Amino acid sequence: MKLTFLGTGEACDPTRPNTSLLLETDSDFHLLDCGFTVPHAFFGHCLDPEQLKTLWISHFHGDHFFGVPLLLLRLWEMGRKGPLQIISGVAADEKIWAALELAYPNFRERLQFPVCFTQLKPGEKFRYRHLDYMLAATVHSQPSFALKIEKGNKSFYYSGDGRATTEAEELMQGCDLIVHEAFTLEDRMETHGSIASCLSLQKKSRCPKMALVHLSRQTRQEQGPLAKILSEKQRIYLADDGEQLIL
């Protein structure tokens, strides 16, 4: 499995695209979150309209799903015919179709490929295209879910937004990689993770590598404290836009 960080920024960061991951397995692509800036980054990596098989949406804040109308439009423009599977922890169809209608009125009826929706619940396992999907709720300002994807003996965890719950901590156990949001340096917000909480999570999970994303603009400016913390921890680091990892 190859993982590309299409973006590592938060909603309003003018220098970094919204946090989004692109997972490549064999010839399939799987997109994790699709905010305002994501479609342009995605199509910089994908020129085949059939290659994207699944879209995961962690929660329905704009920087995680407002790019979906443009994604669908461009796939249609490129002549896609095969189904697109959208997976989330809550019912997604009404929100996706409402966003598409606002962005491009009456366009839904012109789509020439099926858009399928799967609502996955905590404790369930969903298998699609040789991947196993599992989720756990996180603590955020609206329903939000962390995701674990397994293929064979490899797995990784993506937090989406929100502080980890006990169930989320259990889900990340044994993963080869954890990608976690760390909005603040210390625990100052009930609905977001922090560098400090991620250090604790990495130690508990014993994961060999943790990549931090979705730092606030203010947190990124705290270069001194950031550098000191991360220099002491070899298994935790700041992910960068465009970075690729092989799992």
Rosetta blueprint (number, residue, H / E / L):
1 M L
2 K E
3 L E
4 T E
5 F E
6 L E
7 G E
8 T L
9 G E
10 E L
11 A L
12 C L
13 D L
14 P L
15 T L
16 R L
17 P L
18 N E
19 T L
20 S E
21 L E
22 L E
23 L E
24 E E
25 T E
26 D L
27 S L
28 D E
29 F E
30 H E
31 L E
32 L E
33 D L
34 C L
35 G L
36 F L
37 T L
38 V H
39 P H
40 H H
41 A H
42 F H
43 F H
44 G L
45 H L
46 C L
47 L L
48 D L
49 P L
50 E L
51 Q L
52 L E
53 K E
54 T E
55 L E
56 W E
57 I E
58 S L
59 H L
60 F L
61 H L
62 G H
63 D H
64 H H
65 F H
66 F L
67 G L
68 V H
69 P H
70 L H
71 L H
72 L H
73 L H
74 R H
75 L H
76 W H
77 E H
78 M L
79 G L
80 R L
81 K L
82 G L
83 P L
84 L E
85 Q E
86 I E
87 I E
88 S E
89 G L
90 V L
91 A L
92 A L
93 D H
94 E H
95 K H
96 I H
97 W H
98 A H
99 A H
100 L H
101 E H
102 L H
103 A H
104 Y L
105 P L
106 N L
107 F L
108 R H
109 E H
110 R H
111 L L
112 Q L
113 F L
114 P L
115 V E
116 C E
117 F E
118 T E
119 Q E
120 L L
121 K L
122 P L
123 G L
124 E L
125 K L
126 F E
127 R E
128 Y E
129 R L
130 H L
131 L E
132 D E
133 Y E
134 M E
135 L E
136 A E
137 A E
138 T E
139 V E
140 H L
141 S L
142 Q L
143 P L
144 S L
145 F E
146 A E
147 L E
148 K E
149 I E
150 E E
151 K E
152 G L
153 N L
154 K E
155 S E
156 F E
157 Y E
158 Y E
159 S L
160 G L
161 D L
162 G L
163 R E
164 A E
165 T L
166 T H
167 E H
168 A H
169 E H
170 E H
171 L H
172 M L
173 Q L
174 G L
175 C L
176 D L
177 L E
178 I E
179 V E
180 H E
181 E E
182 A L
183 F L
184 T E
185 L L
186 E L
187 D L
188 R L
189 M L
190 E L
191 T L
192 H L
193 G L
194 S E
195 I H
196 A H
197 S H
198 C H
199 L H
200 S H
201 L H
202 Q H
203 K H
204 K H
205 S H
206 R L
207 C L
208 P L
209 K L
210 M E
211 A E
212 L E
213 V E
214 H L
215 L E
216 S L
217 R H
218 Q H
219 T H
220 R H
221 Q L
222 E L
223 Q H
224 G H
225 P H
226 L H
227 A H
228 K H
229 I H
230 L H
231 S H
232 E L
233 K L
234 Q L
235 R L
236 I E
237 Y E
238 L E
239 A L
240 D L
241 D L
242 G L
243 E L
244 Q E
245 L E
246 I E
247 L L
